[in-house]
């Protein structure tokens, strides 16, 4: 189960970075 936990954490991290990047891109687009 340890490996599954690592996979979940990695997936959440990737999704978080993806969402954060999308939000930053949207904010930059609106400011310009």
Buried (B, 14 or more C-beta within 10 A) or exposed (E): EEEEEEEEEEEEEEEEEEEEEEEEEEEEEEEE
